[in-house]
Amino acid sequence: MTRAATTARARRALAASSIVLLGSLLSACGDDSSTPSSADSSTGAPTSQAVPSQGSADNPFDSTLVGPTTGQPGQVLTETLTNTGRLPDAYQVVIDPAEAARVKVSSFTLGPGESAKVKILVLSTPFDVHLKTAGGGAPDTTAMTIS
């Protein structure tokens, strides 16, 4: 077999492997059902509703955003964002309506099991806190409503 034929064969094998890998990744990006609300185990205080679960065998992405769901204007709420999936993911926290609150740091990249504190300055209530993911999780989810 000539060198050119060997190179062409190797390129075809690499392309076929890439297509199989891409198909596997895309099939893993399906949606799953919602998770019921949780409680803060350290204080027993009610917390937000978890972001819908994507941490199944078919989709290795999952996250939670938990913390206080009530606040007064001028108060800073500290929520905890945790990547509970099996793969790293990038997140953006967005407020709706935007003028109701300010997020001090709104973008996070977390590995599996990592957490970050999300500080939200309340300007007025109510407002929704959206969690957008850049990975394979739900592209935009209302993680909680602050009242």
HELIX and SHEET records of a PDB file:
HELIX    1   1 ARG A    3  SER A   27  1                                  25    
HELIX    2   2 ALA A   98  ALA A  100  5                                   3    
SHEET    1   A 4 SER A  63  VAL A  66  0                                        
SHEET    2   A 4 VAL A  76  ASN A  83 -1                                        
SHEET    3   A 4 SER A 115  VAL A 122 -1                                        
SHEET    4   A 4 ALA A 101  VAL A 103 -1                                        
SHEET    1   B 4 SER A 107  LEU A 110  0                                        
SHEET    2   B 4 ASP A  89  ASP A  96 -1                                        
SHEET    3   B 4 PHE A 127  THR A 133 -1                                        
SHEET    4   B 4 THR A 141  ILE A 146 -1                                        
END                                                                             
